[in-house]
Amino acid sequence: MAGEVSRRLVGVATLLIAATSWLGIAGAAQAKPAKPTAVVISGKDLPSPVTVQARGEPDLFAGLLDQVGFLKTGGGNSAGLKAADLGPKYTIVLHAGDVAQQSYDLYPLAKGGPRVYRPAKQPDKSKPGAAWFFGRLTMAETLLAAGAPLPEQAVSSLHGGGIGGGERVIPDDAIGTGRDVDRLLGELRRLMLLNGAVLLAITLGLAGIALLVRRRTR
């Protein structure tokens, strides 16, 4: 009897150890990645990489993180441009402590507005897929504040009244021409006429059905 109880206790203990190990492995797999603590910026016109720490320069760090923090996953929303239309490139790498996490290529002076490229190969071994994105209009001024040698004239051209004031404007290349607007209005006009014809057909059909029902009920 005592031997049977001992065997049962050993079995229960084994199951508990196995369950604990499994829960530990599952918890580690589901653990969220560490939050970035630093951003490292590099570029051809930078003499050496620039490191911005979250603790040392929280506002600048937050501004840089805001440029790419939403691009870790998902498909792109922009097509690639020719190299001549991209302008200077700045690569920023997000770090959690000494560990590199994500890497992105920023083009603050790209034709038609800032662009961001997410390479297929990422430092953290993730595979989100290569993709192009439209960047934020604050990209140039944020990189300038971090030490990128961007011309201030190009940066202030993104604003209605310079860096210190004015409203942001959409780059001219991102706005359709008058011909595009006319075509859009023409399509809307045709759509309205089509909807009117459909409504008229439905109204006539309902009137015909009501007339038939009325005749049969007499």
Backbone torsions as a table, in degrees:
resi	resn	phi	psi	omega
1	MET	NA	-45.1	-179.9
2	ALA	-65.5	-36.6	179.2
3	GLY	-65.4	-38.1	179.3
4	GLU	-65.8	-41.6	178.1
5	VAL	-62.6	-40.4	179.8
6	SER	-63.5	-42.6	179.1
7	ARG	-62.3	-40.2	179.7
8	ARG	-65.5	-40.5	178.9
9	LEU	-64.6	-40.8	177.5
10	VAL	-62.9	-40.7	179.1
11	GLY	-64.1	-43.8	178.7
12	VAL	-62.8	-43.1	179.3
13	ALA	-61.7	-40.2	178.6
14	THR	-62.7	-43.4	178.7
15	LEU	-63.0	-40.5	179.5
16	LEU	-64.6	-41.9	179.1
17	ILE	-63.7	-43.3	179.6
18	ALA	-63.8	-42.5	179.8
19	ALA	-64.7	-40.1	179.2
20	THR	-64.0	-43.1	179.0
21	SER	-62.6	-42.7	-179.4
22	TRP	-63.9	-42.2	179.4
23	LEU	-65.0	-35.8	178.5
24	GLY	-66.3	-41.4	178.1
25	ILE	-66.2	-44.0	179.7
26	ALA	-63.4	-40.8	179.5
27	GLY	-64.5	-39.6	178.4
28	ALA	-65.4	-37.5	-179.6
29	ALA	-67.2	-33.8	-176.8
30	GLN	-91.8	-1.6	-178.2
31	ALA	-63.3	138.4	-179.7
32	LYS	-73.8	144.6	177.6
33	PRO	-64.2	152.2	-179.4
34	ALA	-64.2	147.0	179.4
35	LYS	-72.2	144.6	178.4
36	PRO	-61.1	142.6	178.4
37	THR	-120.7	-8.6	-178.9
38	ALA	-156.3	155.3	175.8
39	VAL	-126.7	129.8	178.4
40	VAL	-111.1	123.9	-177.3
41	ILE	-110.4	132.3	176.2
42	SER	-135.7	153.7	-179.9
43	GLY	-170.0	161.9	-178.0
44	LYS	-62.6	-34.4	-177.8
45	ASP	-93.2	10.9	172.9
46	LEU	-102.0	124.9	-178.5
47	PRO	-61.0	-30.3	178.2
48	SER	-155.0	156.9	179.4
49	PRO	-58.9	144.8	179.1
50	VAL	-106.0	127.4	179.1
51	THR	-109.2	126.5	178.2
52	VAL	-115.3	116.0	-178.2
53	GLN	-90.8	144.5	179.3
54	ALA	-64.3	-37.5	-178.8
55	ARG	-75.3	-40.8	-175.3
56	GLY	-75.3	-40.7	-178.5
57	GLU	-134.5	73.0	-173.2
58	PRO	-60.4	-39.2	-177.8
59	ASP	-68.4	-45.9	179.6
60	LEU	-66.5	-40.3	177.7
61	PHE	-60.3	-45.2	179.4
62	ALA	-62.8	-38.6	178.9
63	GLY	-65.1	-40.2	178.3
64	LEU	-69.4	-41.9	179.1
65	LEU	-64.0	-32.9	179.7
66	ASP	-65.1	-23.5	-178.9
67	GLN	-70.8	-29.7	-172.9
68	VAL	-133.4	-3.5	-174.4
69	GLY	-60.7	-21.4	-176.9
70	PHE	-99.2	9.1	-173.3
71	LEU	-110.2	12.3	-176.1
72	LYS	-64.4	-37.4	-179.8
73	THR	-131.4	173.8	177.1
74	GLY	93.3	162.4	179.3
75	GLY	-81.7	164.6	-179.8
76	GLY	-77.5	166.0	177.7
77	ASN	-125.9	16.6	-179.1
78	SER	-143.5	149.5	173.9
79	ALA	-88.1	155.0	177.9
80	GLY	-70.5	156.6	179.4
81	LEU	-113.3	165.7	173.5
82	LYS	-66.6	152.4	-177.3
83	ALA	-57.9	-36.1	-178.8
84	ALA	-68.3	-21.4	-178.4
85	ASP	-96.4	-1.2	-176.2
86	LEU	-88.2	-33.5	-177.8
87	GLY	77.7	-165.7	-177.2
88	PRO	-64.3	145.7	-179.3
89	LYS	-112.2	137.4	175.1
90	TYR	-127.8	124.0	179.0
91	THR	-96.1	127.0	175.9
92	ILE	-118.2	137.4	-179.1
93	VAL	-121.6	126.2	177.4
94	LEU	-84.3	133.2	-180.0
95	HIS	-120.8	143.6	168.7
96	ALA	-112.9	100.0	-171.2
97	GLY	69.8	-123.8	178.1
98	ASP	-98.1	3.7	-175.7
99	VAL	-99.9	123.7	177.1
100	ALA	-75.1	138.1	-178.2
101	GLN	-111.3	-72.9	-178.4
102	GLN	-121.5	153.6	179.7
103	SER	-130.8	139.7	-178.8
104	TYR	-142.1	148.3	174.7
105	ASP	-105.1	123.8	-177.1
106	LEU	-108.2	136.4	178.0
107	TYR	-124.7	87.3	-173.6
108	PRO	-69.8	-23.2	-176.5
109	LEU	-111.3	25.7	-179.7
110	ALA	-64.8	149.2	178.9
111	LYS	-65.3	129.6	-179.6
112	GLY	88.5	1.7	178.8
113	GLY	121.9	159.3	-178.6
114	PRO	-57.0	146.2	178.4
115	ARG	-129.2	154.5	175.6
116	VAL	-129.9	134.6	175.8
117	TYR	-114.2	128.9	176.5
118	ARG	-104.0	109.1	-179.9
119	PRO	-63.9	153.1	179.3
120	ALA	-67.4	-38.2	179.4
121	LYS	-88.3	121.0	-179.1
122	GLN	-113.8	149.2	-178.8
123	PRO	-58.5	-31.1	-178.4
124	ASP	-86.6	11.0	177.6
125	LYS	70.8	6.7	175.7
126	SER	-73.1	161.3	-177.3
127	LYS	-129.7	70.7	-180.0
128	PRO	-75.2	-17.2	-178.4
129	GLY	95.2	142.9	178.7
130	ALA	-68.6	141.1	-177.7
131	ALA	-161.9	152.0	175.1
132	TRP	-106.2	144.4	179.5
133	PHE	-136.6	151.6	167.2
134	PHE	-73.1	132.7	-180.0
135	GLY	-90.7	172.0	178.2
136	ARG	-76.9	149.7	179.9
137	LEU	-69.0	-13.2	177.4
138	THR	-85.0	1.7	-173.5
139	MET	-60.0	-48.9	-175.7
140	ALA	-62.4	-47.0	-178.3
141	GLU	-68.3	-32.1	178.3
142	THR	-68.4	-43.8	177.5
143	LEU	-66.2	-36.5	177.0
144	LEU	-61.9	-42.1	178.6
145	ALA	-65.3	-28.0	179.7
146	ALA	-82.4	-7.2	177.5
147	GLY	114.4	0.9	177.9
148	ALA	-68.4	132.0	-177.9
149	PRO	-78.0	62.7	178.1
150	LEU	-88.0	144.4	177.0
151	PRO	-66.7	129.5	-177.6
152	GLU	-63.6	-28.5	178.6
153	GLN	-63.7	-40.3	178.7
154	ALA	-68.2	-36.3	179.6
155	VAL	-68.0	-45.8	-177.5
156	SER	-69.5	-18.5	178.8
157	SER	-69.6	-14.0	177.6
158	LEU	-82.1	-2.0	-176.3
159	HIS	-122.6	154.6	178.9
160	GLY	-73.4	-28.9	-177.8
161	GLY	-135.5	34.3	179.7
162	GLY	86.4	-179.6	-175.6
163	ILE	-65.3	-33.9	-173.7
164	GLY	-80.1	-13.3	-178.9
165	GLY	-168.3	-172.4	-179.2
166	GLY	86.5	160.9	-180.0
167	GLU	-91.7	152.5	177.4
168	ARG	-73.3	144.8	179.9
169	VAL	-121.1	154.0	177.0
170	ILE	-80.5	135.1	178.8
171	PRO	-56.0	145.2	-177.7
172	ASP	-58.2	-34.3	-177.3
173	ASP	-68.8	-17.7	-179.2
174	ALA	-88.1	-4.9	-178.0
175	ILE	-102.7	136.7	179.9
176	GLY	-68.3	158.1	178.7
177	THR	-79.8	173.2	178.5
178	GLY	-61.2	-33.4	178.8
179	ARG	-64.2	-39.3	177.7
180	ASP	-63.6	-40.1	179.4
181	VAL	-64.7	-42.3	178.6
182	ASP	-62.6	-40.3	179.7
183	ARG	-65.4	-39.7	178.4
184	LEU	-63.8	-42.8	179.0
185	LEU	-64.5	-37.7	178.2
186	GLY	-63.8	-40.2	178.5
187	GLU	-66.7	-39.6	177.1
188	LEU	-63.6	-39.4	-179.7
189	ARG	-64.1	-43.4	178.5
190	ARG	-64.7	-37.9	179.0
191	LEU	-64.5	-40.0	178.5
192	MET	-65.2	-40.8	177.8
193	LEU	-64.3	-39.8	178.8
194	LEU	-65.0	-42.6	177.9
195	ASN	-63.2	-38.4	178.1
196	GLY	-63.7	-40.3	179.0
197	ALA	-65.7	-40.0	178.7
198	VAL	-63.9	-44.8	179.2
199	LEU	-62.5	-39.8	178.3
200	LEU	-63.6	-42.7	178.8
201	ALA	-63.2	-41.7	178.8
202	ILE	-64.4	-41.7	179.4
203	THR	-62.7	-44.7	178.7
204	LEU	-63.9	-38.9	178.9
205	GLY	-64.0	-43.7	178.5
206	LEU	-64.5	-39.1	178.3
207	ALA	-63.9	-40.0	178.5
208	GLY	-65.0	-42.1	178.5
209	ILE	-63.1	-42.2	179.2
210	ALA	-62.7	-38.4	179.0
211	LEU	-65.5	-42.2	178.8
212	LEU	-64.1	-42.3	179.7
213	VAL	-63.5	-39.8	-179.6
214	ARG	-64.7	-40.6	-179.9
215	ARG	-66.4	-38.5	-177.5
216	ARG	-72.5	-27.4	-178.5
217	THR	-84.2	-6.7	179.5
218	ARG	-78.0	NA	NA
